[in-house]
Amino acid sequence: MKCSSTPKILDPVKNLHNKALEKTPAANMNYLQFNTKRKDLNNVDLRRAVSYALDRKQLTKKVLQDGSQPAKAFAPNGLVTDPATGKDFTDETTQSITYNQAKAKAYLKKALKEIGKSKLSFTLLTADNEVDKQVGEYIQGQLAKVLPQLTVTVTSVPKQTRIQRSLDGDFDAVLMSWNSNIQDASDYLDTATETNISNFSKFKDAKYTALMKTVDTTTNQTAAQRLTEEQAANARVVNVAGYIPVFQSANDRLINRKVGGIHYTLFADTYYKNAYYKK
């Protein structure tokens, strides 16, 4: 498990019509953190407004165009399957992540009233790789369109600088990602707990803390019970927008179309066990 920047992808223009290019989901969840130590930004309704203002489908399909998927939970699609239903963890969420301009505007109006201001500005910190800069620019433009009372400035810096500034709490909002090799939603959910080293925002919520304490107490509970508890924790962090899930990255793979039976997962590069050559 590691905290990282979004992975580098192959040039989307050069490979647009490349029949050897295959895109597969990655275990990389990209999300926003707001610095709760900054008074105006420590507002649940502000964070909710930002989340509802983001059209994640437009971002992944029209802007990135790299096989990335809109976030449906604070865990990637394909990570966990409910053995009782056969459905993916992200398809059984009880708190959906949606694009809703009306809700975004209503939550911002409420937030500004609570803060006592008519408008607000903040800086979004990103790494200076191509994908993160694209996402930062998209968020900046989208919020300007949907929530004109918000002014967003994007600052893109080298990855190590972004990490250090995050550790130092030297940011308003930051675009982060979490990449895991553990097939358990709790590895993502744990990063939002109050004492986790990756919780640069210092987000804390008593209900979420209690839910994750139950999730992480693995004794005297069945796998089904724990999955239900993880769903409850996911619903809570999404509802209060403690972290704001944005998109799930994809892997670019160049493969020989004469070879079949190759299997990919979120965690292993390639399974060749059933590979065969097509005559």
C-alpha positions, 0 to 999 in steps of 0.5 A: 500500500502506498500514497502516490501520484497518479501514474504516468500514462501513454500518450493518448493522442499517439495511441488513440487508434493503436489496436495493441493498446488495452486499458485495464482498471488500476487499484489507484483512487484519486481524491481531494483533501481539504485542510481542516486546520484552515477555518473557512475550509473546515466546513462539511457543506463546502466540501459537499458542494465541491463534491456535487459540482464535479462531473466525474463522467465528463472528467474521465470520458472527455478530459482524461480519455485514458480508461480512468473511471468515475469514483463511485466509492472511496475504494476502487471498482474491482477491489472487493466482491460481495460473496452473497450477491456477487456484486462489486463493493462500489455497486452496493454503496448506500451513499452515492457519489453523483453530479448534482448542480442544484445540490452543489449550489444549495450546499455552497449557499449554506456553507457561505452563510455559516462562514459569513462570506459571500464568496471564497477562494482557495488554492488546489495543490497538485503534482506537476505530472500531465494527469494531475495538472489536467484534473486540477484544471478541470476542477478549477473550470468546473467549480467556476462554472457551477459555483461562481462564488468559489475562486480556485487557483491551481498550483502544480509542483514536483511530486516530492514538493507536493508530498512535503507540503502535504505533510507540513499542512501547507495547502488549502486543498490537495489532489492525492491518490492511494494505491493498494495491493490489499484486497480490502476496502479498509486499506483505503478507508483507514487513510481517512481516520484521524490518526492515519499518517496520510490524513494530511487534511486532519479530517476527523469525525466521531461517527467515522472513527467509531465505524472504522474502529469496528471495521478494524476489530476483526475478531468476533465478526463474520466476513459478511458483517465486516463488509457491511461495516465497511459499507457504513464507513464508506457511506459516512466519509462520502456523506460528510465529504471527509475525502472527496473521491474523484476518479480511479486510474487505469493501466495502459498495456500494449499487447500482441492481439495474436495472444489470447487468454491473458488475464489482468487484475488490479494487483498483478501485472499479468496472468499468463497461465491460460495464455495461448497463441491465436492461429 
